[in-house]
Amino acid sequence: MSKTTEGRYAYEGLDRVIHEKARLGILTCLVSHPKGLAFSDLRRLCKLTDGNLSRHLQVLEEAEMVAIEKSFVDNRPHTSCRLTPAGRKRYAGYLNVLEQVVRDAEEAAVLLRTSPA
Amino acid sequence: MSKTTEGRYAYEGLDRVIHEKARLGILTCLVSHPKGLAFSDLRRLCKLTDGNLSRHLQVLEEAEMVAIEKSFVDNRPHTSCRLTPAGRKRYAGYLNVLEQVVRDAEEAAVLLRTSPA
């Protein structure tokens, strides 16, 4: 697609469910931990508060991107979170567009360095 | 940074002024057109309405990332937009973090393909 095509920089595939900063962190963390993570580990790795993490997980669960399982481990409640196959697929589609943004920006940076001031 | 470090997936440098989907498109478009663009070209390339583009440009102008110049060309009002040097620098910082997100996600995808099912 040429640099001048209509909508060239619209990046329509930047799915807002995924693009939100905290959710992008949560999903990238979960994609990097395919066996899933305990709520407390996810909270620590994404540096979110309990409330914020819960709120964003709810959005992702409603979008069927994340599965949340509540159980008991050593008689204590345990919540584990993992990406669903549909979530993985949707994230992969988003990632393709994000890679295009990065490529566009990197090409612009190269152009700038090689063109006369 | 290890995959298990606290805040590993917080991506704190994902500046919300830049990360918003439409503004990310506008800025990537402007970084690719270092001489600036007419408002109408920017609107077409980013596929935004007049109102939406104006609103986002105002946010970027207040953040001193974008300079907007109103003039007359052939007796008709003409608005041109370009990235400021500060805007370019701030966008470059954001891009570093975005590249990290993409690297993390790509590494996870490689791991997934090479690990037993």
Boltz contact constraints between the chains, C-beta under 6 A:
constraints:
  - contact:
      token1: [A, 6]
      token2: [B, 44]
      max_distance: 6.0
  - contact:
      token1: [A, 7]
      token2: [B, 47]
      max_distance: 6.0
  - contact:
      token1: [A, 8]
      token2: [B, 45]
      max_distance: 6.0
  - contact:
      token1: [A, 9]
      token2: [B, 25]
      max_distance: 6.0
  - contact:
      token1: [A, 9]
      token2: [B, 28]
      max_distance: 6.0
  - contact:
      token1: [A, 9]
      token2: [B, 29]
      max_distance: 6.0
  - contact:
      token1: [A, 9]
      token2: [B, 45]
      max_distance: 6.0
  - contact:
      token1: [A, 9]
      token2: [B, 46]
      max_distance: 6.0
  - contact:
      token1: [A, 10]
      token2: [B, 25]
      max_distance: 6.0
  - contact:
      token1: [A, 10]
      token2: [B, 46]
      max_distance: 6.0
  - contact:
      token1: [A, 10]
      token2: [B, 47]
      max_distance: 6.0
  - contact:
      token1: [A, 11]
      token2: [B, 25]
      max_distance: 6.0
  - contact:
      token1: [A, 14]
      token2: [B, 21]
      max_distance: 6.0
  - contact:
      token1: [A, 19]
      token2: [B, 21]
      max_distance: 6.0
  - contact:
      token1: [A, 21]
      token2: [B, 14]
      max_distance: 6.0
  - contact:
      token1: [A, 21]
      token2: [B, 19]
      max_distance: 6.0
  - contact:
      token1: [A, 25]
      token2: [B, 9]
      max_distance: 6.0
  - contact:
      token1: [A, 25]
      token2: [B, 10]
      max_distance: 6.0
  - contact:
      token1: [A, 25]
      token2: [B, 11]
      max_distance: 6.0
  - contact:
      token1: [A, 28]
      token2: [B, 9]
      max_distance: 6.0
  - contact:
      token1: [A, 28]
      token2: [B, 101]
      max_distance: 6.0
  - contact:
      token1: [A, 28]
      token2: [B, 104]
      max_distance: 6.0
  - contact:
      token1: [A, 28]
      token2: [B, 105]
      max_distance: 6.0
  - contact:
      token1: [A, 29]
      token2: [B, 9]
      max_distance: 6.0
  - contact:
      token1: [A, 31]
      token2: [B, 105]
      max_distance: 6.0
  - contact:
      token1: [A, 31]
      token2: [B, 108]
      max_distance: 6.0
  - contact:
      token1: [A, 32]
      token2: [B, 108]
      max_distance: 6.0
  - contact:
      token1: [A, 34]
      token2: [B, 112]
      max_distance: 6.0
  - contact:
      token1: [A, 44]
      token2: [B, 6]
      max_distance: 6.0
  - contact:
      token1: [A, 45]
      token2: [B, 8]
      max_distance: 6.0
  - contact:
      token1: [A, 45]
      token2: [B, 9]
      max_distance: 6.0
  - contact:
      token1: [A, 46]
      token2: [B, 9]
      max_distance: 6.0
  - contact:
      token1: [A, 46]
      token2: [B, 10]
      max_distance: 6.0
  - contact:
      token1: [A, 47]
      token2: [B, 7]
      max_distance: 6.0
  - contact:
      token1: [A, 47]
      token2: [B, 10]
      max_distance: 6.0
  - contact:
      token1: [A, 95]
      token2: [B, 105]
      max_distance: 6.0
  - contact:
      token1: [A, 98]
      token2: [B, 102]
      max_distance: 6.0
  - contact:
      token1: [A, 99]
      token2: [B, 102]
      max_distance: 6.0
  - contact:
      token1: [A, 101]
      token2: [B, 28]
      max_distance: 6.0
  - contact:
      token1: [A, 102]
      token2: [B, 98]
      max_distance: 6.0
  - contact:
      token1: [A, 102]
      token2: [B, 99]
      max_distance: 6.0
  - contact:
      token1: [A, 102]
      token2: [B, 102]
      max_distance: 6.0
  - contact:
      token1: [A, 104]
      token2: [B, 28]
      max_distance: 6.0
  - contact:
      token1: [A, 105]
      token2: [B, 28]
      max_distance: 6.0
  - contact:
      token1: [A, 105]
      token2: [B, 31]
      max_distance: 6.0
  - contact:
      token1: [A, 105]
      token2: [B, 95]
      max_distance: 6.0
  - contact:
      token1: [A, 108]
      token2: [B, 31]
      max_distance: 6.0
  - contact:
      token1: [A, 108]
      token2: [B, 32]
      max_distance: 6.0
  - contact:
      token1: [A, 112]
      token2: [B, 34]
      max_distance: 6.0
